[in-house]
Amino acid sequence: MSGRNRRKAIGAALLAMAALMLAYAAYAVLIDLTSAEVDQLGGTPIVDVYCPANPCQISRVKWVLTSSYPYLVDRVRVDWQTASTTGSYTVYVTLLDSSDNPISGGSATQTASSSPVSTYVDVSPDADPAQVYKVQIVIVQN
C-alpha cells in the first residue's frame, strides 16, 4: 500500500472511531422518563382580554377615612358597572406614594348586577392621606 493510500486508510479509521465515540457520547446522555415523571405544561394561543366593567371604565373613586384623628384612608369606594349580570368580580385597590411604591391595598368581592355598583375595598394598613399620590384599580371576573 502506498503512503498516500495508507494515510487515507488511517484517516478513514480515525473518522470511523470519532463517529463511534460521538454516537456513544450521545447515547450516554439519554434520559429515560415516562409521561408520569414529567410535570404537565399547557398554554393558550394569544387571546383577547376583555374589560370586566361595562363600559370599560370606573365612574368614580371615593375615599372613606377613619372616624377619629389621625384621619387615615380606611376604605376606598369604587363606583362602576359590571359587564355581566351574573357571577362575581374581585376588585383590587393599591395606593401608591409619590415614587409609585405601594403603601396600602386590599380587595373585595362584588356580585354582578344590572345596575351600577359601589364596591368598598378595605385597605391595609390604613394610609396617611398625605402619602397617597396614586391609586390603581384592578377588576377580575371570578
C-alpha positions as CSV (number, residue, x, y, z in Angstrom):
1,M,0.0,0.0,0.0
2,S,1.4,3.4,-0.9
3,G,2.0,6.1,1.6
4,R,-0.9,8.1,0.3
5,N,-3.4,5.2,0.5
6,R,-2.1,4.4,4.0
7,R,-2.8,7.9,5.2
8,K,-6.3,7.7,3.6
9,A,-7.0,4.4,5.4
10,I,-5.7,5.7,8.7
11,G,-7.8,8.9,8.3
12,A,-10.9,6.9,7.5
13,A,-10.3,4.7,10.5
14,L,-9.9,7.7,12.7
15,L,-13.1,9.2,11.4
16,A,-15.0,6.0,12.0
17,M,-13.7,5.9,15.6
18,A,-14.6,9.5,16.1
19,A,-18.1,8.9,14.8
20,L,-18.5,5.8,17.0
21,M,-17.3,7.9,20.1
22,L,-19.8,10.6,19.3
23,A,-22.6,8.1,18.9
24,Y,-21.6,6.6,22.3
25,A,-21.4,10.1,23.9
26,A,-24.8,11.0,22.6
27,Y,-26.3,7.8,24.0
28,A,-24.6,8.4,27.4
29,V,-26.9,11.5,28.0
30,L,-30.2,9.8,27.1
31,I,-32.7,10.3,29.8
32,D,-35.4,7.7,30.1
33,L,-38.7,9.1,31.5
34,T,-42.3,8.3,31.4
35,S,-45.1,10.9,31.0
36,A,-46.0,10.5,34.7
37,E,-42.5,11.7,35.6
38,V,-42.8,14.9,33.6
39,D,-44.8,17.9,35.1
40,Q,-47.7,18.8,33.0
41,L,-47.5,22.0,30.9
42,G,-50.0,23.8,28.8
43,G,-50.5,27.1,27.2
44,T,-53.1,29.1,25.3
45,P,-52.8,30.8,22.0
46,I,-52.9,34.6,22.1
47,V,-56.4,35.6,23.1
48,D,-58.2,38.9,23.6
49,V,-58.7,40.2,27.1
50,Y,-62.0,41.9,27.7
51,C,-62.6,44.5,30.4
52,P,-64.9,43.4,33.2
53,A,-66.5,46.8,33.5
54,N,-69.3,48.0,31.2
55,P,-68.4,50.2,29.6
56,C,-64.7,49.7,30.3
57,Q,-64.4,52.4,32.9
58,I,-64.7,53.1,36.6
59,S,-67.1,56.0,37.1
60,R,-65.7,57.2,40.4
61,V,-63.3,56.5,43.3
62,K,-64.1,57.9,46.7
63,W,-62.2,57.8,50.0
64,V,-63.5,56.6,53.3
65,L,-61.5,57.9,56.2
66,T,-61.2,56.6,59.8
67,S,-63.7,58.3,62.1
68,S,-61.2,59.8,64.5
69,Y,-57.9,61.6,64.4
70,P,-55.5,61.0,62.8
71,Y,-57.7,60.6,59.8
72,L,-56.4,57.8,57.6
73,V,-57.7,56.2,54.4
74,D,-59.5,53.1,55.7
75,R,-61.5,52.1,52.7
76,V,-61.8,53.0,49.0
77,R,-65.2,53.1,47.3
78,V,-65.1,52.2,43.6
79,D,-68.2,53.0,41.6
80,W,-68.6,51.0,38.4
81,Q,-70.9,48.8,36.3
82,T,-70.3,45.1,36.0
83,A,-70.0,43.7,32.5
84,S,-72.1,40.6,33.3
85,T,-75.3,40.4,35.3
86,T,-74.4,37.1,36.8
87,G,-71.4,35.8,38.8
88,S,-69.0,37.9,40.8
89,Y,-65.8,40.0,40.5
90,T,-62.9,40.8,42.7
91,V,-61.9,44.5,42.9
92,Y,-58.3,45.2,43.9
93,V,-57.1,48.6,45.1
94,T,-53.5,49.6,45.5
95,L,-52.5,53.0,46.9
96,L,-49.1,54.4,45.9
97,D,-46.7,57.1,47.1
98,S,-45.0,59.8,45.1
99,S,-42.4,57.3,43.9
100,D,-45.0,54.8,42.7
101,N,-44.3,52.5,45.6
102,P,-47.3,50.6,47.0
103,I,-48.2,51.8,50.5
104,S,-51.5,50.1,51.1
105,G,-54.0,47.8,49.4
106,G,-56.8,45.4,49.6
107,S,-59.5,43.5,47.7
108,A,-63.3,42.9,47.9
109,T,-65.7,40.7,46.1
110,Q,-68.6,42.3,44.1
111,T,-71.7,40.4,43.0
112,A,-72.6,41.1,39.4
113,S,-75.5,43.4,38.8
114,S,-77.6,45.0,36.1
115,S,-77.3,48.3,37.9
116,P,-74.2,50.4,38.8
117,V,-72.4,49.1,41.9
118,S,-70.3,50.6,44.6
119,T,-67.6,48.3,45.9
120,Y,-66.0,49.1,49.2
121,V,-62.4,47.9,49.5
122,D,-60.8,47.8,52.9
123,V,-57.2,48.8,52.6
124,S,-54.4,47.7,54.9
125,P,-52.6,49.3,56.5
126,D,-54.7,52.4,56.8
127,A,-52.9,55.1,54.8
128,D,-51.9,58.6,55.6
129,P,-53.8,60.8,53.0
130,A,-50.6,63.0,52.7
131,Q,-48.8,59.9,51.4
132,V,-51.4,58.8,48.8
133,Y,-50.4,60.1,45.3
134,K,-51.9,57.5,43.1
135,V,-54.4,54.7,43.1
136,Q,-54.6,51.6,40.9
137,I,-57.8,49.6,40.5
138,V,-57.8,46.1,39.1
139,I,-61.1,44.2,38.5
140,V,-61.1,40.5,37.8
141,Q,-64.1,38.4,36.8
142,N,-64.3,35.3,39.0
